[in-house]
Amino acid sequence: MQTIGAHEAKAHFSSLLDRVSKGETITITRHGIPVAILGPIAAPEAKLSHRAIVLRKRIKPGGMSVRQMVEEGRRFASPPDSVAGRTA
């Protein structure tokens, strides 16, 4: 981890961001006292909804056209009549 003064960090902020985007962590100091750490953020985890997981298990690629997959998804996602406020 490199240490850099606040004045220099301000002057070279763009290049610091380039280095951080490559995984480097930089400590920024003010009058020699560490005040901030500039570092890469953790990548957000992609989470599938329960519906997407169930749908993914039900549909196997290669067996259906895209249109069929969309229609299957619509049937799966549409709420029951009683939930949607419709009566039979």
Secondary structure as GFF3:
##gff-version 3
##sequence-region A 1 88
A	DSSP	beta_strand	2	5	.	.	.	ID=ss1
A	DSSP	alpha_helix	6	11	.	.	.	ID=ss2
A	DSSP	alpha_helix	13	21	.	.	.	ID=ss3
A	DSSP	beta_strand	26	30	.	.	.	ID=ss4
A	DSSP	beta_strand	33	38	.	.	.	ID=ss5
A	DSSP	alpha_helix	50	58	.	.	.	ID=ss6
A	DSSP	alpha_helix	66	77	.	.	.	ID=ss7
###
